[in-house]
Amino acid sequence: MNQIPTILIVEDEPEIRNVMQESLESIGLNILTAANGQEALGKLGNNAGVSLILLDLMMPVMNGWQFLSAIEKSPVLKKIPIIVVTVFSDQAKDLKVRGVIKKPFDLNDLIKEVNEILKPTAISPQ
């Protein structure tokens, strides 16, 4: 039996973070959340148990670019796939990430993108 994937949502806007969390939990995924990159790093530690990171770029304390730079220094953390979810999709094109979703986004598109990365443990939208 496959282990249920864990997604880390790094988003400073509580409303967006909550909608993403509820949507992904509704299809059976485990969710961790963080309001900025520094909080996300604290939750990750050297945790290879996170299957995917959904990352906003514009955040206080530690933004998405700083977060990406920090995890690139960890042999374990830099292997975790990342989808950037941002209004600034043009600025995300050159980042070393698995995908970019432009805000505002459709929840079905988000779920589809998450499932693509989580294969073969993908879970279908309801």
N, CA, C and O atoms as CSV, one atom per row, in Angstrom:
chain,resi,resn,atom,element,x,y,z
A,1,MET,N,N,0.839,-1.192,0.000
A,1,MET,CA,C,0.000,0.000,0.000
A,1,MET,C,C,0.884,1.256,0.000
A,1,MET,O,O,1.873,1.334,0.729
A,2,ASN,N,N,0.511,2.221,-0.821
A,2,ASN,CA,C,1.285,3.457,-0.915
A,2,ASN,C,C,1.064,4.352,0.292
A,2,ASN,O,O,-0.041,4.433,0.828
A,3,GLN,N,N,2.117,5.014,0.707
A,3,GLN,CA,C,2.021,5.994,1.775
A,3,GLN,C,C,1.324,7.237,1.233
A,3,GLN,O,O,1.536,7.609,0.079
A,4,ILE,N,N,0.499,7.881,2.050
A,4,ILE,CA,C,-0.187,9.093,1.623
A,4,ILE,C,C,0.837,10.220,1.516
A,4,ILE,O,O,1.549,10.504,2.480
A,5,PRO,N,N,0.916,10.870,0.338
A,5,PRO,CA,C,1.885,11.955,0.158
A,5,PRO,C,C,1.595,13.149,1.063
A,5,PRO,O,O,0.445,13.434,1.397
A,6,THR,N,N,2.664,13.838,1.450
A,6,THR,CA,C,2.553,15.061,2.248
A,6,THR,C,C,2.993,16.240,1.384
A,6,THR,O,O,4.055,16.215,0.763
A,7,ILE,N,N,2.156,17.268,1.360
A,7,ILE,CA,C,2.425,18.490,0.602
A,7,ILE,C,C,2.679,19.614,1.606
A,7,ILE,O,O,1.966,19.737,2.602
A,8,LEU,N,N,3.690,20.427,1.341
A,8,LEU,CA,C,3.943,21.625,2.138
A,8,LEU,C,C,3.500,22.832,1.322
A,8,LEU,O,O,4.034,23.088,0.243
A,9,ILE,N,N,2.522,23.574,1.839
A,9,ILE,CA,C,2.032,24.796,1.208
A,9,ILE,C,C,2.716,25.976,1.893
A,9,ILE,O,O,2.579,26.167,3.101
A,10,VAL,N,N,3.459,26.771,1.107
A,10,VAL,CA,C,4.157,27.936,1.638
A,10,VAL,C,C,3.501,29.160,0.999
A,10,VAL,O,O,3.782,29.504,-0.149
A,11,GLU,N,N,2.630,29.804,1.758
A,11,GLU,CA,C,1.788,30.895,1.245
A,11,GLU,C,C,1.454,31.839,2.388
A,11,GLU,O,O,0.991,31.400,3.441
A,12,ASP,N,N,1.687,33.141,2.190
A,12,ASP,CA,C,1.458,34.091,3.276
A,12,ASP,C,C,0.003,34.553,3.406
A,12,ASP,O,O,-0.387,35.049,4.462
A,13,GLU,N,N,-0.802,34.400,2.354
A,13,GLU,CA,C,-2.208,34.818,2.417
A,13,GLU,C,C,-3.039,33.691,3.026
A,13,GLU,O,O,-3.178,32.632,2.414
A,14,PRO,N,N,-3.603,33.908,4.241
A,14,PRO,CA,C,-4.344,32.834,4.916
A,14,PRO,C,C,-5.497,32.262,4.094
A,14,PRO,O,O,-5.729,31.054,4.116
A,15,GLU,N,N,-6.216,33.112,3.372
A,15,GLU,CA,C,-7.363,32.632,2.600
A,15,GLU,C,C,-6.910,31.669,1.500
A,15,GLU,O,O,-7.503,30.605,1.320
A,16,ILE,N,N,-5.873,32.038,0.778
A,16,ILE,CA,C,-5.365,31.179,-0.295
A,16,ILE,C,C,-4.794,29.889,0.287
A,16,ILE,O,O,-5.042,28.800,-0.232
A,17,ARG,N,N,-4.036,30.020,1.360
A,17,ARG,CA,C,-3.441,28.846,2.020
A,17,ARG,C,C,-4.536,27.878,2.472
A,17,ARG,O,O,-4.416,26.668,2.281
A,18,ASN,N,N,-5.596,28.408,3.068
A,18,ASN,CA,C,-6.684,27.558,3.564
A,18,ASN,C,C,-7.435,26.869,2.438
A,18,ASN,O,O,-7.778,25.693,2.559
A,19,VAL,N,N,-7.701,27.578,1.341
A,19,VAL,CA,C,-8.405,26.976,0.200
A,19,VAL,C,C,-7.564,25.854,-0.401
A,19,VAL,O,O,-8.079,24.780,-0.709
A,20,MET,N,N,-6.276,26.108,-0.565
A,20,MET,CA,C,-5.392,25.069,-1.097
A,20,MET,C,C,-5.359,23.865,-0.163
A,20,MET,O,O,-5.449,22.721,-0.609
A,21,GLN,N,N,-5.230,24.126,1.127
A,21,GLN,CA,C,-5.171,23.043,2.106
A,21,GLN,C,C,-6.442,22.204,2.080
A,21,GLN,O,O,-6.379,20.978,1.994
A,22,GLU,N,N,-7.599,22.864,2.156
A,22,GLU,CA,C,-8.875,22.130,2.172
A,22,GLU,C,C,-9.075,21.326,0.896
A,22,GLU,O,O,-9.554,20.192,0.945
A,23,SER,N,N,-8.713,21.904,-0.248
A,23,SER,CA,C,-8.886,21.208,-1.526
A,23,SER,C,C,-8.017,19.960,-1.604
A,23,SER,O,O,-8.477,18.902,-2.033
A,24,LEU,N,N,-6.781,20.084,-1.195
A,24,LEU,CA,C,-5.866,18.946,-1.278
A,24,LEU,C,C,-6.155,17.902,-0.194
A,24,LEU,O,O,-5.974,16.707,-0.428
A,25,GLU,N,N,-6.596,18.336,0.975
A,25,GLU,CA,C,-7.013,17.372,2.005
A,25,GLU,C,C,-8.249,16.608,1.555
A,25,GLU,O,O,-8.408,15.433,1.888
A,26,SER,N,N,-9.126,17.266,0.799
A,26,SER,CA,C,-10.365,16.616,0.363
A,26,SER,C,C,-10.107,15.465,-0.601
A,26,SER,O,O,-10.968,14.602,-0.770
A,27,ILE,N,N,-8.933,15.438,-1.239
A,27,ILE,CA,C,-8.595,14.308,-2.108
A,27,ILE,C,C,-7.653,13.326,-1.410
A,27,ILE,O,O,-7.107,12.421,-2.041
A,28,GLY,N,N,-7.469,13.515,-0.103
A,28,GLY,CA,C,-6.763,12.525,0.695
A,28,GLY,C,C,-5.284,12.756,0.928
A,28,GLY,O,O,-4.579,11.842,1.356
A,29,LEU,N,N,-4.799,13.959,0.656
A,29,LEU,CA,C,-3.378,14.242,0.879
A,29,LEU,C,C,-3.146,14.796,2.283
A,29,LEU,O,O,-4.033,15.427,2.858
A,30,ASN,N,N,-1.961,14.562,2.831
A,30,ASN,CA,C,-1.543,15.177,4.091
A,30,ASN,C,C,-0.979,16.552,3.758
A,30,ASN,O,O,-0.238,16.704,2.786
A,31,ILE,N,N,-1.328,17.555,4.563
A,31,ILE,CA,C,-0.907,18.918,4.272
A,31,ILE,C,C,-0.199,19.531,5.480
A,31,ILE,O,O,-0.672,19.440,6.612
A,32,LEU,N,N,0.946,20.158,5.208
A,32,LEU,CA,C,1.618,21.032,6.153
A,32,LEU,C,C,1.537,22.430,5.557
A,32,LEU,O,O,1.529,22.580,4.336
A,33,THR,N,N,1.477,23.461,6.408
A,33,THR,CA,C,1.438,24.821,5.892
A,33,THR,C,C,2.466,25.698,6.594
A,33,THR,O,O,2.862,25.453,7.734
A,34,ALA,N,N,2.883,26.736,5.862
A,34,ALA,CA,C,3.803,27.731,6.404
A,34,ALA,C,C,3.452,29.070,5.774
A,34,ALA,O,O,3.045,29.130,4.614
A,35,ALA,N,N,3.612,30.155,6.549
A,35,ALA,CA,C,3.262,31.495,6.080
A,35,ALA,C,C,4.427,32.210,5.388
A,35,ALA,O,O,4.244,33.283,4.813
A,36,ASN,N,N,5.618,31.619,5.445
A,36,ASN,CA,C,6.779,32.215,4.775
A,36,ASN,C,C,7.873,31.154,4.664
A,36,ASN,O,O,7.760,30.062,5.221
A,37,GLY,N,N,8.925,31.497,3.937
A,37,GLY,CA,C,9.995,30.551,3.709
A,37,GLY,C,C,10.723,30.104,4.958
A,37,GLY,O,O,11.106,28.940,5.071
A,38,GLN,N,N,10.915,31.012,5.892
A,38,GLN,CA,C,11.613,30.659,7.141
A,38,GLN,C,C,10.807,29.634,7.936
A,38,GLN,O,O,11.360,28.662,8.449
A,39,GLU,N,N,9.512,29.856,8.033
A,39,GLU,CA,C,8.647,28.892,8.737
A,39,GLU,C,C,8.669,27.546,8.010
A,39,GLU,O,O,8.675,26.492,8.647
A,40,ALA,N,N,8.682,27.584,6.694
A,40,ALA,CA,C,8.724,26.345,5.909
A,40,ALA,C,C,10.009,25.571,6.160
A,40,ALA,O,O,9.981,24.351,6.324
A,41,LEU,N,N,11.135,26.275,6.192
A,41,LEU,CA,C,12.407,25.605,6.474
A,41,LEU,C,C,12.375,24.941,7.844
A,41,LEU,O,O,12.889,23.835,8.013
A,42,GLY,N,N,11.776,25.610,8.818
A,42,GLY,CA,C,11.654,25.041,10.151
A,42,GLY,C,C,10.830,23.765,10.156
A,42,GLY,O,O,11.144,22.818,10.876
A,43,LYS,N,N,9.769,23.741,9.348
A,43,LYS,CA,C,8.925,22.545,9.281
A,43,LYS,C,C,9.596,21.419,8.511
A,43,LYS,O,O,9.370,20.243,8.797
A,44,LEU,N,N,10.419,21.777,7.536
A,44,LEU,CA,C,11.108,20.750,6.759
A,44,LEU,C,C,12.253,20.111,7.534
A,44,LEU,O,O,12.430,18.893,7.501
A,45,GLY,N,N,13.036,20.943,8.235
A,45,GLY,CA,C,14.233,20.407,8.878
A,45,GLY,C,C,15.032,19.667,7.824
A,45,GLY,O,O,15.356,20.247,6.788
A,46,ASN,N,N,15.353,18.433,8.048
A,46,ASN,CA,C,15.938,17.572,7.020
A,46,ASN,C,C,14.933,16.500,6.625
A,46,ASN,O,O,15.301,15.367,6.313
A,47,ASN,N,N,13.664,16.875,6.643
A,47,ASN,CA,C,12.561,15.950,6.421
A,47,ASN,C,C,12.409,15.608,4.950
A,47,ASN,O,O,11.997,16.445,4.147
A,48,ALA,N,N,12.739,14.390,4.608
A,48,ALA,CA,C,12.528,13.930,3.243
A,48,ALA,C,C,11.108,13.387,3.072
A,48,ALA,O,O,10.766,12.902,1.994
A,49,GLY,N,N,10.278,13.461,4.115
A,49,GLY,CA,C,8.918,12.937,4.051
A,49,GLY,C,C,7.955,13.818,3.281
A,49,GLY,O,O,6.832,13.394,3.007
A,50,VAL,N,N,8.353,15.029,2.923
A,50,VAL,CA,C,7.505,15.908,2.132
A,50,VAL,C,C,7.663,15.521,0.665
A,50,VAL,O,O,8.780,15.455,0.150
A,51,SER,N,N,6.544,15.267,-0.003
A,51,SER,CA,C,6.560,14.808,-1.396
A,51,SER,C,C,6.578,15.940,-2.404
A,51,SER,O,O,7.036,15.769,-3.534
A,52,LEU,N,N,6.069,17.121,-1.986
A,52,LEU,CA,C,5.928,18.241,-2.911
A,52,LEU,C,C,5.767,19.526,-2.113
A,52,LEU,O,O,5.178,19.527,-1.032
A,53,ILE,N,N,6.300,20.627,-2.658
A,53,ILE,CA,C,6.153,21.949,-2.039
A,53,ILE,C,C,5.410,22.850,-3.020
A,53,ILE,O,O,5.780,22.941,-4.191
A,54,LEU,N,N,4.362,23.514,-2.540
A,54,LEU,CA,C,3.656,24.556,-3.291
A,54,LEU,C,C,4.130,25.872,-2.717
A,54,LEU,O,O,3.916,26.142,-1.535
A,55,LEU,N,N,4.776,26.707,-3.536
A,55,LEU,CA,C,5.510,27.859,-3.034
A,55,LEU,C,C,5.069,29.162,-3.672
A,55,LEU,O,O,5.097,29.307,-4.894
A,56,ASP,N,N,4.659,30.113,-2.835
A,56,ASP,CA,C,4.434,31.480,-3.281
A,56,ASP,C,C,5.799,32.159,-3.340
A,56,ASP,O,O,6.734,31.744,-2.654
A,57,LEU,N,N,5.912,33.205,-4.162
A,57,LEU,CA,C,7.187,33.925,-4.235
A,57,LEU,C,C,7.217,35.161,-3.353
A,57,LEU,O,O,8.222,35.427,-2.694
A,58,MET,N,N,6.135,35.914,-3.331
A,58,MET,CA,C,6.090,37.180,-2.588
A,58,MET,C,C,5.554,36.936,-1.182
A,58,MET,O,O,4.347,36.796,-0.984
A,59,MET,N,N,6.465,36.888,-0.205
A,59,MET,CA,C,6.097,36.659,1.195
A,59,MET,C,C,7.011,37.489,2.079
A,59,MET,O,O,8.128,37.823,1.684
A,60,PRO,N,N,6.536,37.826,3.281
A,60,PRO,CA,C,7.400,38.522,4.234
A,60,PRO,C,C,8.397,37.552,4.874
A,60,PRO,O,O,8.308,36.342,4.666
A,61,VAL,N,N,9.317,38.068,5.629
A,61,VAL,CA,C,10.330,37.333,6.402
A,61,VAL,C,C,11.346,36.650,5.482
A,61,VAL,O,O,12.507,37.056,5.437
A,62,MET,N,N,10.921,35.624,4.756
A,62,MET,CA,C,11.762,34.960,3.758
A,62,MET,C,C,10.886,34.679,2.551
A,62,MET,O,O,9.939,33.897,2.639
A,63,ASN,N,N,11.196,35.317,1.411
A,63,ASN,CA,C,10.357,35.135,0.231
A,63,ASN,C,C,10.692,33.824,-0.479
A,63,ASN,O,O,11.585,33.088,-0.061
A,64,GLY,N,N,9.968,33.550,-1.548
A,64,GLY,CA,C,10.141,32.294,-2.267
A,64,GLY,C,C,11.508,32.125,-2.906
A,64,GLY,O,O,12.060,31.025,-2.909
A,65,TRP,N,N,12.066,33.213,-3.453
A,65,TRP,CA,C,13.401,33.129,-4.047
A,65,TRP,C,C,14.445,32.791,-2.983
A,65,TRP,O,O,15.334,31.974,-3.223
A,66,GLN,N,N,14.340,33.415,-1.811
A,66,GLN,CA,C,15.275,33.129,-0.716
A,66,GLN,C,C,15.115,31.693,-0.232
A,66,GLN,O,O,16.101,31.026,0.083
A,67,PHE,N,N,13.878,31.219,-0.173
A,67,PHE,CA,C,13.601,29.843,0.231
A,67,PHE,C,C,14.245,28.865,-0.751
A,67,PHE,O,O,14.898,27.906,-0.341
A,68,LEU,N,N,14.057,29.112,-2.048
A,68,LEU,CA,C,14.654,28.237,-3.060
A,68,LEU,C,C,16.171,28.200,-2.932
A,68,LEU,O,O,16.780,27.137,-3.056
A,69,SER,N,N,16.780,29.349,-2.686
A,69,SER,CA,C,18.223,29.421,-2.508
A,69,SER,C,C,18.662,28.619,-1.283
A,69,SER,O,O,19.688,27.941,-1.317
A,70,ALA,N,N,17.889,28.696,-0.211
A,70,ALA,CA,C,18.234,27.982,1.024
A,70,ALA,C,C,18.125,26.467,0.861
A,70,ALA,O,O,19.006,25.743,1.324
A,71,ILE,N,N,17.077,25.971,0.219
A,71,ILE,CA,C,16.945,24.519,0.111
A,71,ILE,C,C,17.901,23.934,-0.925
A,71,ILE,O,O,18.210,22.743,-0.884
A,72,GLU,N,N,18.365,24.760,-1.843
A,72,GLU,CA,C,19.331,24.299,-2.837
A,72,GLU,C,C,20.635,23.854,-2.157
A,72,GLU,O,O,21.400,23.084,-2.736
A,73,LYS,N,N,20.887,24.331,-0.943
A,73,LYS,CA,C,22.108,23.992,-0.209
A,73,LYS,C,C,22.009,22.646,0.513
A,73,LYS,O,O,23.008,22.142,1.028
A,74,SER,N,N,20.808,22.066,0.550
A,74,SER,CA,C,20.606,20.794,1.232
A,74,SER,C,C,20.455,19.664,0.210
A,74,SER,O,O,19.557,19.703,-0.630
A,75,PRO,N,N,21.338,18.652,0.280
A,75,PRO,CA,C,21.233,17.534,-0.664
A,75,PRO,C,C,19.887,16.815,-0.584
A,75,PRO,O,O,19.407,16.289,-1.589
A,76,VAL,N,N,19.281,16.789,0.588
A,76,VAL,CA,C,17.992,16.117,0.765
A,76,VAL,C,C,16.841,17.003,0.295
A,76,VAL,O,O,15.992,16.561,-0.480
A,77,LEU,N,N,16.811,18.243,0.760
A,77,LEU,CA,C,15.682,19.122,0.461
A,77,LEU,C,C,15.618,19.533,-1.000
A,77,LEU,O,O,14.525,19.738,-1.527
A,78,LYS,N,N,16.739,19.657,-1.660
A,78,LYS,CA,C,16.710,20.121,-3.055
A,78,LYS,C,C,16.119,19.073,-3.996
A,78,LYS,O,O,15.846,19.372,-5.159
A,79,LYS,N,N,15.919,17.853,-3.508
A,79,LYS,CA,C,15.296,16.799,-4.320
A,79,LYS,C,C,13.767,16.870,-4.300
A,79,LYS,O,O,13.110,16.227,-5.119
A,80,ILE,N,N,13.193,17.649,-3.371
A,80,ILE,CA,C,11.735,17.745,-3.276
A,80,ILE,C,C,11.220,18.597,-4.436
A,80,ILE,O,O,11.672,19.728,-4.617
A,81,PRO,N,N,10.281,18.070,-5.224
A,81,PRO,CA,C,9.734,18.873,-6.319
A,81,PRO,C,C,8.961,20.081,-5.791
A,81,PRO,O,O,8.332,20.026,-4.734
A,82,ILE,N,N,9.026,21.178,-6.561
A,82,ILE,CA,C,8.374,22.425,-6.161
A,82,ILE,C,C,7.522,22.943,-7.301
A,82,ILE,O,O,7.951,22.967,-8.455
A,83,ILE,N,N,6.310,23.358,-6.965
A,83,ILE,CA,C,5.454,24.091,-7.887
A,83,ILE,C,C,5.329,25.497,-7.325
A,83,ILE,O,O,4.899,25.676,-6.186
A,84,VAL,N,N,5.701,26.492,-8.117
A,84,VAL,CA,C,5.544,27.881,-7.713
A,84,VAL,C,C,4.124,28.315,-8.068
A,84,VAL,O,O,3.669,28.117,-9.195
A,85,VAL,N,N,3.430,28.907,-7.095
A,85,VAL,CA,C,2.074,29.417,-7.294
A,85,VAL,C,C,2.146,30.916,-7.039
A,85,VAL,O,O,2.288,31.351,-5.896
A,86,THR,N,N,2.046,31.714,-8.118
A,86,THR,CA,C,2.353,33.130,-7.979
A,86,THR,C,C,1.650,33.986,-9.024
A,86,THR,O,O,1.302,33.507,-10.103
A,87,VAL,N,N,1.451,35.235,-8.699
A,87,VAL,CA,C,0.987,36.234,-9.659
A,87,VAL,C,C,2.114,36.536,-10.645
A,87,VAL,O,O,1.862,36.872,-11.802
A,88,PHE,N,N,3.336,36.416,-10.190
A,88,PHE,CA,C,4.519,36.780,-10.971
A,88,PHE,C,C,5.065,35.595,-11.759
A,88,PHE,O,O,6.244,35.262,-11.647
A,89,SER,N,N,4.208,34.958,-12.556
A,89,SER,CA,C,4.621,33.761,-13.279
A,89,SER,C,C,5.738,34.040,-14.278
A,89,SER,O,O,6.553,33.153,-14.534
A,90,ASP,N,N,5.805,35.242,-14.852
A,90,ASP,CA,C,6.886,35.575,-15.781
A,90,ASP,C,C,8.245,35.528,-15.087
A,90,ASP,O,O,9.235,35.115,-15.690
A,91,GLN,N,N,8.296,35.950,-13.823
A,91,GLN,CA,C,9.551,35.956,-13.072
A,91,GLN,C,C,9.952,34.559,-12.609
A,91,GLN,O,O,11.084,34.347,-12.175
A,92,ALA,N,N,9.023,33.609,-12.700
A,92,ALA,CA,C,9.294,32.256,-12.220
A,92,ALA,C,C,9.782,31.335,-13.336
A,92,ALA,O,O,10.156,30.194,-13.069
A,93,LYS,N,N,9.786,31.807,-14.569
A,93,LYS,CA,C,10.128,30.942,-15.707
A,93,LYS,C,C,11.526,30.354,-15.630
A,93,LYS,O,O,11.732,29.224,-16.073
A,94,ASP,N,N,12.480,31.071,-15.091
A,94,ASP,CA,C,13.863,30.604,-15.060
A,94,ASP,C,C,14.241,29.882,-13.765
A,94,ASP,O,O,15.394,29.491,-13.581
A,95,LEU,N,N,13.279,29.709,-12.883
A,95,LEU,CA,C,13.560,29.024,-11.626
A,95,LEU,C,C,13.666,27.520,-11.851
A,95,LEU,O,O,13.038,26.975,-12.759
A,96,LYS,N,N,14.463,26.854,-11.021
A,96,LYS,CA,C,14.615,25.398,-11.106
A,96,LYS,C,C,13.487,24.745,-10.306
A,96,LYS,O,O,13.694,24.244,-9.201
A,97,VAL,N,N,12.283,24.764,-10.898
A,97,VAL,CA,C,11.114,24.181,-10.255
A,97,VAL,C,C,10.402,23.276,-11.257
A,97,VAL,O,O,10.644,23.354,-12.461
A,98,ARG,N,N,9.518,22.413,-10.741
A,98,ARG,CA,C,8.814,21.458,-11.597
A,98,ARG,C,C,7.634,22.073,-12.332
A,98,ARG,O,O,7.211,21.556,-13.366
A,99,GLY,N,N,7.099,23.174,-11.808
A,99,GLY,CA,C,5.963,23.791,-12.463
A,99,GLY,C,C,5.684,25.169,-11.910
A,99,GLY,O,O,6.161,25.540,-10.838
A,100,VAL,N,N,4.891,25.929,-12.673
A,100,VAL,CA,C,4.470,27.258,-12.253
A,100,VAL,C,C,2.972,27.366,-12.518
A,100,VAL,O,O,2.499,27.082,-13.618
A,101,ILE,N,N,2.241,27.780,-11.497
A,101,ILE,CA,C,0.801,28.023,-11.626
A,101,ILE,C,C,0.568,29.494,-11.346
A,101,ILE,O,O,0.983,30.021,-10.314
A,102,LYS,N,N,-0.106,30.151,-12.284
A,102,LYS,CA,C,-0.366,31.587,-12.165
A,102,LYS,C,C,-1.619,31.823,-11.332
A,102,LYS,O,O,-2.658,31.203,-11.558
A,103,LYS,N,N,-1.503,32.739,-10.355
A,103,LYS,CA,C,-2.651,33.179,-9.575
A,103,LYS,C,C,-3.397,34.240,-10.377
A,103,LYS,O,O,-2.759,35.005,-11.101
A,104,PRO,N,N,-4.703,34.314,-10.278
A,104,PRO,CA,C,-5.586,33.352,-9.606
A,104,PRO,C,C,-5.620,32.041,-10.390
A,104,PRO,O,O,-5.488,32.040,-11.614
A,105,PHE,N,N,-5.794,30.950,-9.694
A,105,PHE,CA,C,-5.744,29.633,-10.315
A,105,PHE,C,C,-7.054,28.890,-10.088
A,105,PHE,O,O,-7.808,29.194,-9.164
A,106,ASP,N,N,-7.303,27.922,-10.939
A,106,ASP,CA,C,-8.449,27.023,-10.822
A,106,ASP,C,C,-8.010,25.840,-9.960
A,106,ASP,O,O,-6.948,25.260,-10.187
A,107,LEU,N,N,-8.830,25.487,-8.973
A,107,LEU,CA,C,-8.454,24.394,-8.065
A,107,LEU,C,C,-8.271,23.070,-8.794
A,107,LEU,O,O,-7.417,22.270,-8.413
A,108,ASN,N,N,-9.061,22.829,-9.838
A,108,ASN,CA,C,-8.892,21.593,-10.603
A,108,ASN,C,C,-7.546,21.553,-11.308
A,108,ASN,O,O,-6.931,20.491,-11.407
A,109,ASP,N,N,-7.082,22.699,-11.800
A,109,ASP,CA,C,-5.756,22.764,-12.425
A,109,ASP,C,C,-4.661,22.496,-11.396
A,109,ASP,O,O,-3.680,21.811,-11.688
A,110,LEU,N,N,-4.834,23.038,-10.191
A,110,LEU,CA,C,-3.871,22.792,-9.122
A,110,LEU,C,C,-3.801,21.304,-8.792
A,110,LEU,O,O,-2.716,20.733,-8.689
A,111,ILE,N,N,-4.961,20.686,-8.628
A,111,ILE,CA,C,-5.015,19.253,-8.304
A,111,ILE,C,C,-4.391,18.430,-9.428
A,111,ILE,O,O,-3.659,17.476,-9.167
A,112,LYS,N,N,-4.675,18.792,-10.665
A,112,LYS,CA,C,-4.103,18.071,-11.812
A,112,LYS,C,C,-2.575,18.162,-11.798
A,112,LYS,O,O,-1.890,17.158,-11.994
A,113,GLU,N,N,-2.052,19.350,-11.570
A,113,GLU,CA,C,-0.593,19.557,-11.542
A,113,GLU,C,C,0.041,18.775,-10.385
A,113,GLU,O,O,1.090,18.155,-10.557
A,114,VAL,N,N,-0.589,18.804,-9.223
A,114,VAL,CA,C,-0.093,18.057,-8.065
A,114,VAL,C,C,-0.070,16.563,-8.381
A,114,VAL,O,O,0.918,15.883,-8.100
A,115,ASN,N,N,-1.160,16.049,-8.966
A,115,ASN,CA,C,-1.218,14.633,-9.314
A,115,ASN,C,C,-0.153,14.234,-10.325
A,115,ASN,O,O,0.403,13.139,-10.236
A,116,GLU,N,N,0.136,15.098,-11.273
A,116,GLU,CA,C,1.176,14.811,-12.264
A,116,GLU,C,C,2.528,14.561,-11.590
A,116,GLU,O,O,3.273,13.659,-11.974
A,117,ILE,N,N,2.818,15.358,-10.603
A,117,ILE,CA,C,4.110,15.237,-9.918
A,117,ILE,C,C,4.129,14.068,-8.940
A,117,ILE,O,O,5.172,13.447,-8.732
A,118,LEU,N,N,2.989,13.768,-8.346
A,118,LEU,CA,C,2.936,12.715,-7.341
A,118,LEU,C,C,2.800,11.299,-7.929
A,118,LEU,O,O,2.803,10.321,-7.181
A,119,LYS,N,N,2.682,11.182,-9.243
A,119,LYS,CA,C,2.574,9.844,-9.834
A,119,LYS,C,C,3.698,8.979,-9.315
A,119,LYS,O,O,4.802,9.503,-9.166
A,120,PRO,N,N,3.520,7.705,-9.026
A,120,PRO,CA,C,2.332,6.892,-9.227
A,120,PRO,C,C,1.359,6.918,-8.050
A,120,PRO,O,O,0.385,6.165,-8.047
A,121,THR,N,N,1.601,7.768,-7.049
A,121,THR,CA,C,0.716,7.791,-5.886
A,121,THR,C,C,-0.406,8.810,-6.054
A,121,THR,O,O,-1.049,9.187,-5.074
A,122,ALA,N,N,-0.650,9.259,-7.284
A,122,ALA,CA,C,-1.631,10.312,-7.551
A,122,ALA,C,C,-3.025,9.918,-7.082
A,122,ALA,O,O,-3.414,8.751,-7.103
A,123,ILE,N,N,-3.747,10.930,-6.664
A,123,ILE,CA,C,-5.106,10.758,-6.173
A,123,ILE,C,C,-6.019,11.583,-7.084
A,123,ILE,O,O,-5.713,12.730,-7.408
A,124,SER,N,N,-7.130,10.991,-7.488
A,124,SER,CA,C,-8.030,11.672,-8.421
A,124,SER,C,C,-8.886,12.708,-7.734
A,124,SER,O,O,-9.295,12.520,-6.588
A,125,PRO,N,N,-9.174,13.847,-8.453
A,125,PRO,CA,C,-10.101,14.830,-7.890
A,125,PRO,C,C,-11.489,14.226,-7.793
A,125,PRO,O,O,-11.854,13.353,-8.580
A,126,GLN,N,N,-12.261,14.698,-6.822
A,126,GLN,CA,C,-13.611,14.171,-6.628
A,126,GLN,C,C,-14.614,14.983,-7.380
A,126,GLN,O,O,-15.808,14.686,-7.334
